[in-house]
């Protein structure tokens, strides 16, 4: 089993590039974004052949999440909590880079705010 490092995560070795999911970027931001139509297709399973799992991370504040959220979403509203969930050494050590099971599509859902960014 190959050990995954932070450098591996940040290289852009994305399964997303192999799909026909339509994405766009905003000026000064490298994060690929999707519109609501692509989101619906993802939830409907159109891209299941590429991803073993879809994980929706709701980055809004807890009170916003508690007021209503996308079914199945998890609430993580701080950078520290995101790092703890996805980038801790013990978490990375469990990932087998050669396994299809690693093809989880992460979708970050948030609203604009000066705290979270656009």
URMOLIN-V527622 format. One record per residue. N is the residue number from 1. RES is the residue in one small letter. PHI is phi in whole degrees, -180 to 180 (* if undefined). Layout:
# URMOLIN-V527622
n=N res=RES phi=PHI
n=N res=RES phi=PHI
This chain:
# URMOLIN-V527622
n=1 res=x phi=*
n=2 res=x phi=-82
n=3 res=x phi=-80
n=4 res=x phi=-85
n=5 res=x phi=-115
n=6 res=x phi=-60
n=7 res=x phi=-61
n=8 res=x phi=-63
n=9 res=x phi=-64
n=10 res=x phi=-91
n=11 res=x phi=-76
n=12 res=x phi=89
n=13 res=x phi=-83
n=14 res=x phi=-95
n=15 res=x phi=-69
n=16 res=x phi=-52
n=17 res=x phi=-64
n=18 res=x phi=-86
n=19 res=x phi=-102
n=20 res=x phi=-102
n=21 res=x phi=-64
n=22 res=x phi=-82
n=23 res=x phi=-123
n=24 res=x phi=-143
n=25 res=x phi=-124
n=26 res=x phi=-108
n=27 res=x phi=-54
n=28 res=x phi=79
n=29 res=x phi=-136
n=30 res=x phi=-94
n=31 res=x phi=-76
n=32 res=x phi=-69
n=33 res=x phi=-118
n=34 res=x phi=-124
n=35 res=x phi=-92
n=36 res=x phi=-63
n=37 res=x phi=-65
n=38 res=x phi=-66
n=39 res=x phi=-60
n=40 res=x phi=-63
n=41 res=x phi=-61
n=42 res=x phi=-63
n=43 res=x phi=-65
n=44 res=x phi=-78
n=45 res=x phi=87
n=46 res=x phi=-59
n=47 res=x phi=-109
n=48 res=x phi=-59
n=49 res=x phi=-66
n=50 res=x phi=-97
n=51 res=x phi=-126
n=52 res=x phi=-81
n=53 res=x phi=-159
n=54 res=x phi=-117
n=55 res=x phi=-120
n=56 res=x phi=-99
n=57 res=x phi=-106
n=58 res=x phi=-88
n=59 res=x phi=-93
n=60 res=x phi=-73
n=61 res=x phi=-63
n=62 res=x phi=-56
n=63 res=x phi=-66
n=64 res=x phi=-70
n=65 res=x phi=-59
n=66 res=x phi=-65
n=67 res=x phi=-76
n=68 res=x phi=149
n=69 res=x phi=-152
n=70 res=x phi=-69
n=71 res=x phi=-52
n=72 res=x phi=86
n=73 res=x phi=-71
n=74 res=x phi=-110
n=75 res=x phi=-104
n=76 res=x phi=-134
n=77 res=x phi=-115
n=78 res=x phi=-136
n=79 res=x phi=-62
n=80 res=x phi=-60
n=81 res=x phi=-66
n=82 res=x phi=-62
n=83 res=x phi=-62
n=84 res=x phi=-63
n=85 res=x phi=-74
n=86 res=x phi=-118
n=87 res=x phi=-121
n=88 res=x phi=-71
n=89 res=x phi=-55
n=90 res=x phi=-66
n=91 res=x phi=-70
n=92 res=x phi=-66
n=93 res=x phi=-66
n=94 res=x phi=-81
n=95 res=x phi=-90
n=96 res=x phi=-94
n=97 res=x phi=-62
n=98 res=x phi=-95
n=99 res=x phi=-98
n=100 res=x phi=-62
n=101 res=x phi=-64
n=102 res=x phi=-83
n=103 res=x phi=-84
n=104 res=x phi=-93
n=105 res=x phi=-86
n=106 res=x phi=-97
n=107 res=x phi=-119
n=108 res=x phi=-98
n=109 res=x phi=-110
n=110 res=x phi=-154
n=111 res=x phi=-115
n=112 res=x phi=-64
n=113 res=x phi=-161
n=114 res=x phi=-69
n=115 res=x phi=-79
n=116 res=x phi=-92
n=117 res=x phi=90
n=118 res=x phi=-72
